[in-house]
């Protein structure tokens, strides 16, 4: 990242992370600036790759996605062909919200949102039919204690 962030940039980012739907006037007032400089800073942060998108957060339960599973995957395959196939399989499945390659005993962890355990089993069956996986452990989240997209700025 070639963009250097100062205190005002960080305040703008904090405001945008709290509510990206705020008007420029509201953001400018909150950070102690005026509209045009705030807009210029936001544009500069977008151009510099600091701001990468603009989305709305949706309550998964409102969509009937009541089950959240954390899926721990161990593989005995580590060649590039397997990795490409695995990555494609994950990217093709909208129920996979996050996927991370890990250091340690577990190779990958996935965060999967589905309506229920039956839907998870369908996801699991489809995944193992597509790619060879040595071991899969699924952990059902009983309660979401904290979830945020807000990064500390």
VOGU-3710 file (C-alpha; in Angstrom, 3 decimals, decimal comma):
1> xxxxxxxxxx> 0,000/0,000/0,000  1,537/3,297/-1,072  -1,075/5,512/0,598  -0,032/7,085/3,891  -2,899/7,573/6,324  -3,011/10,484/8,727  -5,291/11,057/11,722  -8,133/12,546/9,640  -7,986/9,671/7,126  -8,308/7,228/10,006
11> xxxxxxxxxx> -11,273/9,154/11,437  -12,937/9,066/8,014  -12,347/5,325/7,787  -13,833/4,827/11,252  -16,954/6,745/10,219  -17,294/4,845/6,941  -16,888/1,499/8,711  -19,629/2,399/11,182  -22,024/3,460/8,412  -20,935/3,821/4,794
21> xxxxxxxxxx> -24,334/5,306/3,978  -23,559/8,542/5,813  -23,542/11,683/3,734  -20,308/13,549/3,091  -21,661/16,376/5,247  -22,167/13,982/8,190  -18,710/12,482/7,801  -17,086/15,908/7,445  -18,822/17,149/10,598  -17,802/14,047/12,546
31> xxxxxxxxxx> -14,122/14,377/11,586  -13,932/18,177/11,886  -13,474/18,983/8,205  -15,519/20,145/5,226  -17,143/18,128/2,456  -14,696/18,632/-0,431  -11,514/17,673/1,471  -13,308/14,615/2,892  -14,410/13,564/-0,611  -10,854/14,031/-1,910
41> xxxxxxxxxx> -9,452/11,914/0,915  -12,012/9,147/0,308  -11,212/9,169/-3,423  -7,471/9,012/-2,659  -8,015/6,070/-0,285  -10,079/4,262/-2,944  -7,440/4,918/-5,600  -4,732/3,737/-3,181  -6,552/0,476/-2,404  -7,257/1,324/1,241
51> xxxxxxxxxx> -11,010/1,317/0,573  -11,758/-1,771/-1,488  -15,539/-1,790/-1,750  -18,888/-0,561/-0,529  -21,367/-3,126/0,778  -24,416/-3,465/2,997  -24,466/-5,843/5,949  -27,409/-8,248/6,038  -28,635/-10,236/9,040  -28,117/-13,906/8,069
61> xxxxxxxxxx> -31,010/-15,069/10,230  -33,356/-12,714/8,374  -32,471/-14,766/5,266  -33,030/-18,077/7,050  -29,310/-18,798/7,394  -29,478/-19,772/11,052  -26,582/-22,236/11,221  -22,964/-21,136/11,234  -20,333/-23,859/10,931  -16,594/-23,572/11,236
71> xxxxxxxxxx> -15,117/-26,293/9,057  -11,601/-27,533/9,763  -9,972/-29,228/6,789  -6,869/-31,384/6,631  -5,579/-32,498/3,278  -2,899/-34,909/2,213  -2,712/-33,106/-1,142  -0,523/-30,019/-1,448  0,164/-29,742/-5,165  -0,950/-26,756/-7,209
81> xxxxxxxxxx> -3,572/-28,706/-9,198  -5,356/-29,756/-6,004  -5,123/-26,226/-4,599  -6,645/-24,719/-7,753  -9,482/-27,245/-7,714  -10,105/-26,609/-4,002  -10,048/-22,812/-4,378  -12,438/-23,010/-7,323  -14,799/-25,236/-5,306  -14,816/-22,732/-2,429
91> xxxxxxxxxx> -15,286/-19,679/-4,651  -18,232/-21,364/-6,386  -20,108/-21,851/-3,102  -21,848/-18,749/-1,718  -22,362/-20,407/1,663  -18,595/-20,148/2,281  -18,229/-16,712/3,841  -14,558/-17,007/4,740  -11,734/-19,394/3,936  -8,266/-19,265/5,457
101> xxxxxxxxxx> -5,128/-21,337/4,862  -3,522/-22,013/8,220  -0,173/-22,846/9,752  -0,232/-25,853/12,073  -2,155/-29,136/12,138  -5,204/-27,841/10,280  -4,674/-26,815/6,651  -7,822/-24,697/6,109  -10,696/-23,259/8,091  -13,972/-22,217/6,491
111> xxxxxxxxxx> -16,837/-20,178/7,862  -20,037/-21,556/6,336  -23,582/-20,131/6,707  -26,517/-22,397/5,907  -30,156/-22,761/7,018  -29,609/-25,942/9,077  -27,577/-29,129/9,584  -29,172/-30,826/6,571  -28,038/-27,949/4,349  -24,542/-28,225/5,815
121> xxxxxxxxxx> -24,494/-31,937/4,988  -25,457/-31,143/1,381  -22,604/-28,610/1,232  -20,198/-31,163/2,731  -21,240/-33,950/0,344  -20,837/-31,661/-2,665  -17,410/-30,467/-1,503  -15,954/-33,937/-0,887  -17,370/-35,146/-4,216  -15,449/-32,397/-5,969
131> xxxxxxxxxx> -12,102/-32,429/-4,150  -10,195/-35,071/-2,215  -10,008/-34,110/1,468  -8,204/-36,185/4,087  -10,219/-35,078/7,145  -13,091/-32,668/7,810  -14,309/-31,514/11,211  -17,390/-29,294/11,418  -18,029/-27,181/14,490  -21,492/-25,661/14,934
141> xxxxxxxxxx> -21,473/-22,205/16,456  -23,977/-22,237/19,314  -23,879/-18,473/19,851  -22,247/-15,577/18,046  -20,679/-13,539/20,826  -18,978/-10,919/18,684  -18,940/-10,285/14,965  -17,746/-7,136/13,288  -16,333/-5,935/10,019  -14,914/-2,811/11,650
151> xxx> -11,119/-2,788/11,660  -9,249/-0,889/14,372  -8,001/2,324/12,739
//
